[in-house]
Amino acid sequence: MMNKTVVVIGSQWGDEGKGKITNFLSEQADFVVRYQGGDNAGHTIKFDGVTYKLHLIPSGVFNPNIKNILGNGMVINPIHALQEIQALKKQGFPCNNLYISDRANVIMNYHMEIDALKEETMGEGKIGTTKKGIGPAYTDKTAREGIRIVDLVSSNFPALYQEKLKAKNELITRMGGKPIDYEASLATYLEVAKQITPYVTDTVTLLNKGIKEGKKVVFEGAQGALLDVDFGSYPFVTSSNPTSGGACTGSGVGPTKIDEIIGVVKAYSTRVGSGVFPTEFEDEISKDIRERAHEYGTTTKRPRRIGWLDCVVLKYSAMINGLTGISLMLLDILSGLDTIKLCCAYKVDGEYIDYIPADNGLLARCQPVYLEMEGWQEDITNVKSFKELPINAQRYIEKIEELIDVKVKIFSVGPDKLQTIVRENIF
C-alpha cells in the first residue's frame, strides 16, 4: 500500500539532518507540518548550490505547490516568524503557502527574558537552553496561562497582554532583570499581528481535510528523540515531544492516520548542551569530524559534542517512535577512518545492559561496549546506489540494521539533495 503520511523524526539528540530529508521527501508531498518546538530548531537545507537555514518555517516552503503548516503543538515567536518570512521573501520565496495554527502558543518577550535569567542563575546545573523562551512558553501553556496565536490576532490582545505582562514583570524584577515596557512592546506586537494575520488559520481542519482527500503529508520533527521531555535524559531535554507521538498531538491528526515513521540518524553521534553522552570522545578524530561536517549549532553556533554511533540509543529510539525505516546521514564524513566504532551495549557496575536507564546517575556510569569495524578510504560523495559503496561502508550500514532491527531505507553521502540515495521508496 502506498504511504500517504510520513513522520520524519530525529533519532538521536537532534541535528541529524532532518531538514534535508524533509525537504527531499516534500518534493512528493502536498503538506509539510512542523508539530512541536519553536525557533530553537535549526534546519539546514542545500539545493541548487545555495544553503538555506530555517528555524520556524517548514522545509517545504521552497515549493509553491506545498502547504506548509506551523502546527498547534509549536510555540511560536511571532516576531522571529515574521523576520524569517521576510528573509525568505527577499530570497524569492513569497511564503503564500504558509499556514500558522490559531491554536499554537505564542513565545512572548517575557518568556525569553525569564529563560535567560533562569539559565544564568543555574550555574553548573544549566540545561543548555537556547534562551529562546521555549521552556517558559511551554510552562505557561501547561499551566493554562499562555497566549495563543488566536489571542494575538484578536482585538482582546492589548488587555490580555497587559494582564500577563504585569505578573511577568514582577517575576523578572525578582530574578534581577529589567521590567519590559508595555506601551513600546505592545506597538511592536500589534504591527507584527497585523502582518501575520493572513497566515493564521484552523490548520487542524485544513490538514485533516487534506488527508481525507488523499493528500501526501510529511510531518517534520525538530530536535531529537533523546531530547523528548518524557523519553530523553531528563532534565537535560527540550520542553516538548519530538518523538512520533508528538506528531499527532501537535497537529491534530489521529495516530491511525500515520503510515510511515522515518528516523533520521547521523552516521556518528553529536549533542549540544548539557546531559549524559555515553559515546562522547575528544581527540584528533573527533576534531576532524567536527570541522569536516561543520558540527556547530545552526541556531546557537555552539560546537557540537562528538561521539561514535550509539546503537543502544537507536534501539531505544526505534522502540519509542515505532520506526519503520531509517535515513542514515553524513556517511561520507566517516570516509578516511581506519577504524569505526559502533556502541552495541553498555557496561555498568559490572553488568551489560542494552537499554537507556531513566536514572541519569546510572546512565552517567554506563561505559560503551564497542564493536570495531574496518573503515573505508574511498570518496563516496558521488555514489548513486548501495552497491557502489565500498564493501566496508556497506557492512557498516548492514550492521546498524542488524543491531536495531530497522532497515536503512535512505542514506546520504553529502549535503546536496542529489547526494541522497533511496533504497526503498517512502511515498
N, C-alpha and C positions, 0 to 999 in steps of 0.2 A: 504494500500500500504506500502511496506517495505521501511524504510528510507535508504538512501544511504549517505547523507551528514548531519552531525550534528555539530552545533556550540556550544561549551561549553564556557560560559562567567561567569565572576564574577558578582553577582547581587548587591553587596554592595561596600565596599571600598577596595576590594582585600583581599587576604589571606583567602579565603573562603574554599579552599580545591580543587581547580580546577585541580591541578596536579594529585591528587589521582583519581578523576573521569575520567580525560582524559586518564590516564593510564589504568583504568578499562575498559573504552569503547574501547580503542585502541586494546584490545585483539581480537576484532571482526572487526577491521579496516584494510585497506590497506595503508592508508596515515594518518599521523598526521601533522598538519600545524600550526606553530606559525605565526601570521599575523600582530602583532604590538608590540611596546615596544622593550626593549633590555635586558641587564643583570641587570636592576633594578628589574626584576621579580625574584621571588624565589618560585619554586615548589618543595615540599617535597613529596617523594613517598616511601612507605614502602612495601616490599614484601619479602617473604622467610626469614623473621627475620632481614632484612638489610634495613637501611634507606638511601635513596639517595636524594641529594639536587641538583636540576638543576636550572640554571639561564637563559641560552640561548637555550639550546638544547631541542627539543620537547620531551614530556613524552613517546613517543612510541619508543625511541631509544633502549630500552632494548630488544625489539623483532626484530630479524634479518629479519623477513618477512615484516616488516612495513617500508615504505618510509617516512622519517621524513624531513619536509621542513621548512627552515627558510625563510619566505616569504618576498616579496618586500616591505611590509609596515613596516618592522622592521628597527631599527637602530642597527648595529652590530659592536661591538668592536672585531676586528679580533684577537687581542692578547688574550683577555679573552675567545673567542670562541675556540681558539687552546688549551688553558690551560684546558678548560672543556673537550674537545675531548681527550686530553692526559690522564686526570684523569679517564675518562670512560674506556679508553683502558687498563689502569692499573687494573681496576676492572673487566676486562674480557669482555668488550663490544667494539668490533672493530670499530664501527661507520661507517661501509661500507654502511649503509642505510641512510646516512645523505646527504642532498642536500641544498645548500645555493643559494638563489636568486641572480643572477647577477645584478638585479635592486635595491637591498636593499642599503640603505645609510650606510656609514661607520662612526662609532664613532672614531674620531681621538684623539690623546693625547691632543691636544689643546682644544678640547671640554670639556674634564674632568677638565683641568686646569681652564678654564673660568667658568665652572659650580661651582667649589669650591670657586673661588674668588668672584663670584657674590653672592653666598649664604652667605658668610662671611660678606659682606657689607650691607646685608638687615636688620640686627638686628631683631626687633620684627616682621618684615614683611616677615620673612623666609617662603618659600614654604614648606620646609621639604624634599627637594630633596635628593636623594641617592648620589649625586655628581658623578654619573657615566657618565655624559656628555650627557644624553638623551635629555634634553631640547635644549642645543646648537646645537646638531646634527640635531634635527627636525627643528630648526630655519634655519639652513643653507639649509636644504632640501627645505623648503618652499620658501626661498629667492633664490633658484636655484644656490646656492654656494657650495653645498655638493660634496663629493667624494663618488662614488658608488663602490660597490664590483667589478663591471666590470672594473672600473678605477684602483683599487688597484692591480688587477692581470695582468694589461696590461704593455707594455713597456713604456708607456707615464707617468706612475705614478711618477717617480722621479721629472720630471719637474713640473707636476701638484701640487705635494706636496710642492715643494719649493715655488711656487707662493702663495699657500694658507697659508703656514706657515709664510711667511714674513708679510702678513697682520695681521694674528692672533697674532704673537709675538708683534706687535705694540700695539694691544689691551691689551694683557696680561701685558705688561710693564706699560701702562696707569692705569691698575687696581691694580698695585703694585706687580705683580708677576714676576717670573724669566723667561726670554725667553727660549724656547725649542731649543736645539742644533739640527740643521738639519742633519748633517752627521751621528751622532750617532743614532738618531731615524730612519733615512732612512734605515740604515743597519738592524735594527730590523724589520721594515715593509717589507723589501724585503725578509727576511728569512720567516716571517710569511706568506706572499703572496705565496711563493713557496709551503709551506706546506698545505695551504687551497685551492689552485687551483683545486685539484682533486674533491673537494666537490661542486665547483661553476658550476651552470648550469642555463638554462632558465626554472625556476620552474613553470612559468605561463603555458607554453605549456605542460610540464610534468604532471601537476595537471589536467588541463582540458582534456587532452587525457585520463587520468585515469578515470575521472568522466564519460566521453563518453563511456568508456568500462564497466561501471557499478561497478567500484571500490568503496569501502566504505571509507569515509573521515571524520576525526574528526578535526575540527578547534579549536585550543587551544588559548583562550584569556589569556592575562596577566593583572594584576591589576583588577579593577572592574568598573562597570558602573558609580558609583558616583565619579570616578576619570577621567571620559572621558572629553577631552578638550572642547567639546561642551555642554555636558549634566551634568557635575559634578559641584561641588561648586567652580567655577572659582574665583580666580586664583589658588586655592589650589587643583590642578588637575595634572594629568600626561600630556605629550605632544602629545598623540596620541588618537585613538579611540578604547578603549577596548570593546565598545558595538558591537552588532552583525553586524551592517553595516560595521564596520571596517574589518570584515572577508572577505568581498567582495573586497573592495578597497585594502586591504593588501595582497591579494593572487592572484588577477586577475580572480576570479570566479564570474560570474554574479549572482544577487540575485534570479533569477528564478531557480537556481540550488541548493538552500539551502532547505532541507526538515524539519529539526528539530532544535530548539534552546533551549538548556537546561541552565537554570540559576542556578548556584551553590550558595547556601545560607547557611551561618553559622547559627546554631540554636540560636545564640545570635549575637551581632554586635561587630566588632572591627574596629579600624582605627589607622594608623601610620602616624605621621606627623601632620602638622597644618590643620586647617579647622574646620568648624562647625560640631558638632556631637551631635544631639539633645538628644539621649537616653543615653549619656555617664553618668556613675556614678562611684564613687570611694569609696568603703567601704570594709569590710571583704569579702563579696560575690564576688566582682569584683577581689580582690586579689587572692581568692581561684580559680576562673575561670582561671585567667592568669597563675597561677602556674600549675594547673591540665592539662591545654591544651597547656602549653609551648607557651604562646602567646608573642613570641619575634620574630622580623623580621628575615626571612631566610637569606636575603641579608644584612640588616642593624644591626641586633641583638637588635634593639631598642624595649623596652617594648611596646606592643600594648595597645591602649586605649580600654576600655571595655564598652559596652552598652547593653541594652536589645534589643531584636529583634524589628526592626522598620518596620512595615508593610506599612507605608506611603512611605518609601524608596523602599520597594519591589514592591508596586503597580506601582510606577513611573518607576522602572526598568523593570517590566513586559511590560509596555507600550512602552518604547523607544526601547526595544530589540525585542519585539514581541515574548515573551517567550511562548513555547509550553509545557514546563514542568519544574519542579524544582528538584534539587538534594539537599536534606537537610543534612548538615554535622554536625558532632560533637554533635549529640543529646545526647550522653552518658555523656557529660560534665555537663549537667543540672541535672543529677540524684543526689538525695540527697537534693534538694532545696524544702522547704515547699511551697513557692510561686514563680511563674514565671510570669514576666510581659511581655505583648505584647503591643507595641505602635500602636494604631489604628487610631490616628488623632493627629493634633497639635492644640494648642490654642495660638493665637497671637492677642494682642490688643483687647481682649475680644471676639474674634470670633474663630470658629472652622474651620480648613481647612484640606483637605486630599490630598494635593499635595505639591511638593517641589517648593518654590518660587525661582526665579532666583536671587533676591536681597539677598545677604549674610547678610546684616544688618537685613532684615526682618526674614530670616531663623534663625539668632542668637537669635532672640526674641521668637522664637517658643518654646512652652513648650509641651512636650509629654503628650498625654492623654492615660493613660494605662488601659488595660483590665487585671485584675489579675486572674490567673488560678492556680489551685492546682497543685503542683508538684508531683513527684514520688520518692520513696526512693530506689526502686529496681535497681540492677545492670543489665543493658540492653546490655552489651557488647557481649553477646553470643546469642542474639535473632536472628532468621533466617527468620522471617516474621512479617508483620504489626500486625497480630493477637496476636503474642507472646509479644508484647509491653504491659506495664502496661496501664490500661484504660486512665489514665491522660496523658500519653505520646501520645496515640492515639488521644485524644481530642486536644492536643496541635497542632499536625500535621493537623487535620481537621479544626481547627480554622484558621491556616495560609492559608490553601486552600480557605476557605470561604472569608477571608479578601482581598485576592489578586486575587481570581478567576483564579488560575492556579493550576493544580494538582501536588502534590509531587509524582513524578514517581520513585525516588530513595531516600533512606535515609541511613545514615552511623552511625554506633554505635561504631566505633573505627578506628584507623589509618590503620590497615591492609586491603588489598583489599578483604579478606574473610569476613570482617565486613561491607560489603556493600549489602544492601537489595534492590532488584529491584521489584517494584510493577507493572511496565509496561515496557515491552521491548522497548529499543530505536532503536536498529537495527533489 
